[in-house]
Each structure stands twice: as structure tokens, then as C-alpha cells.
Amino acid sequence: MIYSNIKVEQINDNYEVVEDYGEILSKNEVKDILLKHFKKTVYKNGCLYGEKSDIKYCIYFKNISYLGTPHPFFKKRIQIGDNFKEIYKQNEKYGIKTLLIGVYKYKKTLLFVDFDTTKYVTNKSHNSSAHVYTIDLKNGLVFGVFQKEDIKGNLITVFTANNVEKYLESKLIGEVDLRLGFITILDDFYASLSKHWFGIEAYQEMITAHFNNAFQPEWPGFYHEFKLDTYIKEHPDASADIQYKQNKGAGEIDLDLFFPKVNTYGDLKAHSNDSSGIQGNDWNTIMRVLEKDSIYYIVLNHDTEKDFNHKNEVTIFWNTKLGKKNLLSYANKMKHSVKLTSYCILEINKFNKQYLDVFHQGHNSDGSPRNPKIKISNKNISNFLIHQWHFNAD
């Protein structure tokens, strides 16, 4: 084993992110690790071959390592050799399922990463890379098995040596759901939503239900909260995994969600796809929470239609309900409708908070500066992303 020549982010066995030199394993070292932990496999023609429940599989394996400068320190990869497609096609001919596995080792930490072959086998380039991020490795070690779709739509699964059999059952047999409990609930919630929201209909629904934020001008975000609150009330078992708390007392943390089983706070966001990043909560509040806990942002992504392109009908409805004389107040900012495209879960923790940006809000009407908020820029979102789900296209 040799070491990289630059210190980048590594995961130690205390679940901490540290900066250190990476361990670069030889092919024989990776092979020996896999033979030890994937039972009843044999090494042949550069790959490992095994069988589970009468399903034959082949492990095409690589070492996980840092890409090198100028890439961010939270990004690692495996290099997929130009023989991968040939091996895949040969295995397919004989009914053998090809698995693409990366091995990450840092001192006592050992993790395996499955890169779903669906996209890589159709990739036009021969010598391509598959990426994994610090957040993925950390969660794989914490939860034992962690699965997500990355920002480019590639499915990756990170698992420990103790969870090899669980991974194989899910991968080969398909009877094991590897999602975390609250993610299963959120997927079900978003699947139940209408894909197209209209401002007047949303206001009417919230007003009828006496939702206390029914008259907020930025209605998509509050309608998002209203719908999740309604869903949890209609599915009481969900509260064991996710809780919505809107009305907070003095001194309480100003975040709307709590995830009891992982002891983590969170918040809901509605995010327009044409923005440069995701704006979060008060900077000081977030930093205070991160001293002890992580934070999950549940972000609903959407395309937006402005109301001024639709004769200001939502603006007029809203101002009329509020009894305002100026029926075009807020007309330049009011949204007419939104089309939901996806939702994602972002995890902010004490290790990746260094990649947050400061969003300065300007000044209050009396001239005093407003407290800054956090912002997650699009360029760094991969090291916060732990899950995403797409609405079906029309």
C-alpha cells in the first residue's frame, strides 16, 4: 500500500471527517479484501465470481481514491477501465450479473461502494470515472448501509463489511429496501402530491383548513409545509420517523422538522430551479444546532410561472382576501403556479458546514442589518445531497 501526496477528506472509525493522506491500494490488496468479505467467491480473469440464491454474479472492482487537484477534497472516484464493457457483455451472455464495486480504506475504516452499472455500461467513453462523496462515505459508516441517487442520477450504495449479505440480497434478489425510514415516508408523501400547483387553489385550500400561514405571499413554501403537516396527521405512524412542529416557544430552535430516530432537526424548503443555490435559515441558528446535531433540509424543486404573466390573478385574489386597497401589491414577486420537478434531502453537519456560503439579506426598514442566512451553492450540493426523487415527466 502507498499513500497519496496530498491531504484530503477521509473518514475515521469514530465517524469523523479528517484531512489526511489517502491509502492507495494495489489491485492485489483490493482483491484480498473482497475475497475475505464476499464469502465463497473466486478470483478469475481480473474479477471475483460468486453465487447467491442461484444468481451468479461478477465483481468488477477498483480502489476508491481522490481525483487530484483542482477537484474538491470531498470528491473521490473509481476509474472504470476500458475492459469493463467487454466483461459486462461477456457476463451477460452467460447470465452473470456484473457488479461494479469500489473499495475505500482509511486506517480502521473499510467501506464498499456499489456503483449501479446502468449508466456506466452505456457510457460512450471507455476510461470513465464513478464518483462518491464524503457525505456518502460518512453515512455508509454511520448507518451500515446507505443508498442514494447522486446529482447526475447515478445510484450508489455504500456499505460496511458487516452488511455485505444485506447488500447482496438487495442487489441480486431485490427484497430488501435500503432506504432510511424517514426517506421511505417522504418518497410516499411526494408521490401523493399533485405535480402542478396553482396559487389561488393553494390559498383556498389553506384558508379553508385555517392554516395559520395561509396568507403568506410566498405561498409555494407554506403550501409545501401545509401539505406535509396534513400528510403526517393522516398517517400517524409517520410521526415516529418525522415530526412537523410549526409553532415554537421562546428559546426553541427555529426549524420546522424533527427526525426522532436519528435525533436530527430539519426544515422544508421550496426552491426554484433557476436559482444559483438553496437559501437556508438564520446563520447563527444553524451554527448553534450544528455544534451537536446534523440538519436535514427537505427541498422541493420546481419550475415557476410568474403571476404578472397571467394578468396578476393570484395577486388580486390575495390582496382582496387581505382587504388591501392596492390589489397589485407584491405583483412583481407573486408566483402564479409551480410545476414540481423533484425533491431532495440535504444533510448539513459539522464537517461539511465549511462549504456553506453566507447569504446577506440586506437591511430592515429602519436601516439595521438583517441577520445573514446560510446558502448551499449548486457547485457544492453533491457533498450535502443524501437523497433525491423525481416527479414523472408529463
Summary of the structure (lengths in Angstrom):
residues: 394
radius of gyration: 23.9
end to end distance: 51.3
largest distance: 79.7
contacts: 1201
relative contact order: 0.11
helix: 31%
strand: 36%
